[in-house]
Amino acid sequence: MKDAWRVFAQGAARRDADWIRHAKQFFDTEIAFEGARVAIVAGAKRAIAMRARDERDLRDALAAPNAADNGLYDLAERRCESVWLVEREGPSDRAALLLAAIVASVCLGPILGDAPRELFGVRTAREKLVSLA
């Protein structure tokens, strides 16, 4: 994926029922799966893919300005062995950020963005979603 949120994950398996439940319970939205694509009820579709975490992911996370301040880098390094990629159409893509926040809430890992470089958790994702509404 050319442009994607990277969501560090403590578990590798996609558990559709957990993602659907978290979407409804914590984000008041519904999602449905179409193979490797996820459809958010509003109609936006974003590709998702999982892979093993690599050194580049950790280097990029450590390069985020707030990496040392909030413990999220330590969480990514010590507990997250995989990364979910959530396709996005730029940093202001609300549908992609919503999906990344749902994944982060289920997989218990931080979200990494590249442009701008930032590492943040679900609470910050929620704040960003409000500002994008």
Helices and strands as residue ranges (DSSP letters): E 4-9, H 16-27, E 31-34, E 37-40, E 45-52, H 55-62, H 72-79, E 82-87, H 94-107, E 111-114, E 117-120, H 122-132
